[in-house]
């Protein structure tokens, strides 16, 4: 009797896990449908991040140099 009760308690959890898995797979499928980034965007994004980092570093160094 106890084994049967335990199985009944686990059933909704398994069903919820399966439903969550279905939602995750659907979301991944939707994400995979989106087009790949264009060549310009693939080139400019790392360049922009590097330029922002260099500018921030320059500002920090200049600010520290002014304080000293």
Phi, psi and omega per residue, in radians:
X1 nan -0.738 -3.118
X2 -1.147 -0.682 3.125
X3 -1.057 -0.738 3.141
X4 -1.132 -0.688 3.099
X5 -1.112 -0.725 3.140
X6 -1.116 -0.720 3.124
X7 -1.130 -0.641 3.120
X8 -1.179 -0.589 3.117
X9 -1.256 -0.592 -3.113
X10 -1.351 -0.385 -3.067
X11 -1.038 -0.856 3.136
X12 -1.094 -0.618 3.127
X13 -1.116 -0.773 3.114
X14 -1.114 -0.702 3.128
X15 -1.130 -0.737 3.116
X16 -1.118 -0.683 3.120
X17 -1.121 -0.722 3.131
X18 -1.143 -0.732 3.124
X19 -1.136 -0.689 3.093
X20 -1.118 -0.709 3.107
X21 -1.079 -0.732 3.106
X22 -1.085 -0.727 3.113
X23 -1.124 -0.730 3.136
X24 -1.110 -0.735 3.133
X25 -1.150 -0.692 3.108
X26 -1.127 -0.712 3.117
X27 -1.148 -0.713 3.111
X28 -1.137 -0.705 3.110
X29 -1.089 -0.707 3.111
X30 -1.138 -0.717 3.130
X31 -1.139 -0.629 -3.123
X32 -1.243 -0.372 3.121
X33 -1.302 -0.360 -3.100
X34 -1.166 2.526 -3.077
X35 -1.219 2.711 3.090
X36 -1.212 2.679 3.132
X37 -1.107 2.578 3.130
X38 -1.213 2.869 -3.115
X39 -1.097 -0.689 -3.132
X40 -1.129 -0.755 -3.137
X41 -1.177 -0.696 3.129
X42 -1.123 -0.524 3.119
X43 -1.457 -0.768 -3.012
X44 -1.306 -0.532 -3.098
X45 -1.089 -0.903 3.099
X46 -1.102 -0.640 3.112
X47 -1.094 -0.764 -3.140
X48 -1.130 -0.710 3.112
X49 -1.122 -0.745 3.108
X50 -1.122 -0.719 3.128
X51 -1.138 -0.726 3.113
X52 -1.120 -0.697 3.108
X53 -1.138 -0.759 3.136
X54 -1.116 -0.749 3.121
X55 -1.113 -0.747 3.115
X56 -1.104 -0.749 3.116
X57 -1.088 -0.758 3.120
X58 -1.059 -0.779 -3.129
X59 -1.120 -0.753 3.138
X60 -1.102 -0.796 -3.141
X61 -1.121 -0.742 3.122
X62 -1.124 -0.689 -3.135
X63 -1.176 -0.750 3.111
X64 -1.148 -0.691 3.100
X65 -1.104 -0.595 3.135
X66 -1.270 -0.583 -3.140
X67 -1.260 -0.524 -3.076
X68 -1.465 nan nan
